[in-house]
Amino acid sequence: MIEITFVSNDGKVVSAPENSNLLRVSLREKGGIPFKCGGGLCGTCKCKIERGLEFTDAIKPKERKHLSEAQFGEGYRMACQTFVTGDIAVSWEAQASPAKAAAAVTGTVAGTVVE
């Protein structure tokens, strides 16, 4: 078994079998990595391997459509396309809820003007 640390989810640590798909482990263990399609089409599950990048498999063609070589060099991967062979730590940017995103654009929250 390997250990996956979900840094952006209060450092939650879970165990998984070797060669597990990162997004599937996140879904099963409530790791919190954001996703929409789960198939490499949208890029929503972009995450950063903070520790253990050497324990991830080869970069897939679908990832190359969403991430640059510089991002790969910084440790970014797409969780849906990444299989893990050893202990890693992973982080991601928090996704704003639709209501908060709308408030940021319009300056309102639930009909109240935000100043």
C-alpha positions as CSV (number, residue, x, y, z in Angstrom):
1,M,0.0,0.0,0.0
2,I,1.1,3.6,-0.7
3,E,0.1,6.8,1.2
4,I,-1.4,9.8,-0.5
5,T,-1.5,13.1,1.4
6,F,-4.1,15.5,0.2
7,V,-2.4,18.7,1.3
8,S,-5.2,21.0,0.3
9,N,-7.7,18.9,2.3
10,D,-6.1,19.7,5.7
11,G,-3.3,17.2,5.0
12,K,-5.6,14.2,4.9
13,V,-3.6,11.0,4.5
14,V,-5.1,7.8,2.9
15,S,-3.7,4.4,1.9
16,A,-4.2,3.0,-1.6
17,P,-2.9,0.1,-3.6
18,E,0.2,0.7,-5.8
19,N,-0.7,1.8,-9.4
20,S,-3.9,3.5,-8.2
21,N,-5.4,6.4,-10.3
22,L,-5.1,9.6,-8.3
23,L,-8.5,10.9,-9.1
24,R,-10.2,7.6,-8.3
25,V,-8.5,7.5,-4.9
26,S,-9.5,11.1,-4.2
27,L,-13.2,10.3,-5.0
28,R,-13.2,7.0,-3.0
29,E,-11.5,8.5,0.0
30,K,-13.0,12.0,-0.1
31,G,-9.6,13.6,-0.9
32,G,-11.2,16.7,-2.5
33,I,-9.4,17.0,-5.8
34,P,-11.8,19.1,-8.0
35,F,-13.0,17.4,-11.2
36,K,-15.8,17.6,-13.8
37,C,-15.3,15.0,-16.5
38,G,-12.9,12.5,-15.1
39,G,-11.6,11.6,-18.6
40,G,-8.9,14.1,-19.4
41,L,-11.2,16.4,-21.5
42,C,-11.7,19.4,-19.2
43,G,-8.5,19.9,-17.2
44,T,-10.4,20.7,-14.0
45,C,-8.4,18.1,-12.0
46,K,-5.1,19.9,-12.4
47,C,-3.1,19.4,-9.3
48,K,0.5,19.7,-8.1
49,I,2.5,16.8,-6.9
50,E,4.3,18.4,-3.9
51,R,6.3,15.4,-3.0
52,G,6.9,12.1,-4.7
53,L,6.6,13.2,-8.4
54,E,9.0,10.3,-9.2
55,F,6.2,7.9,-8.0
56,T,3.9,9.0,-10.8
57,D,3.6,7.4,-14.2
58,A,4.4,8.9,-17.6
59,I,2.7,12.1,-18.8
60,K,-0.3,11.3,-21.1
61,P,-1.2,13.0,-24.4
62,K,-4.4,14.3,-22.8
63,E,-2.4,16.1,-20.1
64,R,-0.3,17.8,-22.8
65,K,-3.5,19.4,-24.1
66,H,-4.1,21.2,-20.8
67,L,-0.6,21.7,-19.2
68,S,2.6,23.2,-20.5
69,E,6.1,21.7,-20.2
70,A,6.9,24.4,-17.6
71,Q,3.9,23.2,-15.5
72,F,5.0,19.6,-15.8
73,G,8.5,20.7,-14.6
74,E,6.8,22.3,-11.6
75,G,5.1,19.1,-10.7
76,Y,1.6,19.7,-12.2
77,R,-0.4,16.7,-13.4
78,M,-4.0,15.9,-14.1
79,A,-5.3,13.6,-11.4
80,C,-7.6,11.7,-13.8
81,Q,-4.6,10.7,-15.9
82,T,-2.1,10.0,-13.2
83,F,-1.3,6.7,-11.6
84,V,0.7,6.5,-8.4
85,T,3.4,3.9,-7.6
86,G,4.7,5.3,-4.3
87,D,3.9,7.8,-1.5
88,I,3.0,11.3,-2.7
89,A,1.6,14.6,-1.5
90,V,-0.7,16.5,-3.7
91,S,-2.3,20.0,-3.6
92,W,-4.6,22.0,-5.8
93,E,-6.2,25.4,-6.0
94,A,-9.5,25.7,-4.3
95,Q,-12.5,26.1,-6.7
96,A,-14.7,29.0,-5.9
97,S,-18.4,28.2,-5.5
98,P,-20.7,29.6,-8.2
99,A,-22.3,32.0,-5.7
100,K,-18.9,33.3,-4.6
101,A,-17.6,33.6,-8.1
102,A,-20.7,35.6,-9.1
103,A,-20.3,37.8,-6.0
104,A,-16.7,38.6,-7.0
105,V,-17.8,39.6,-10.4
106,T,-21.0,41.6,-9.5
107,G,-20.1,42.8,-6.0
108,T,-23.2,41.2,-4.4
109,V,-23.9,38.3,-2.1
110,A,-27.4,37.0,-2.0
111,G,-28.8,40.3,-3.2
112,T,-26.7,42.4,-0.7
113,V,-24.3,44.9,-2.0
114,V,-20.7,44.2,-0.9
115,E,-18.5,47.3,-0.4
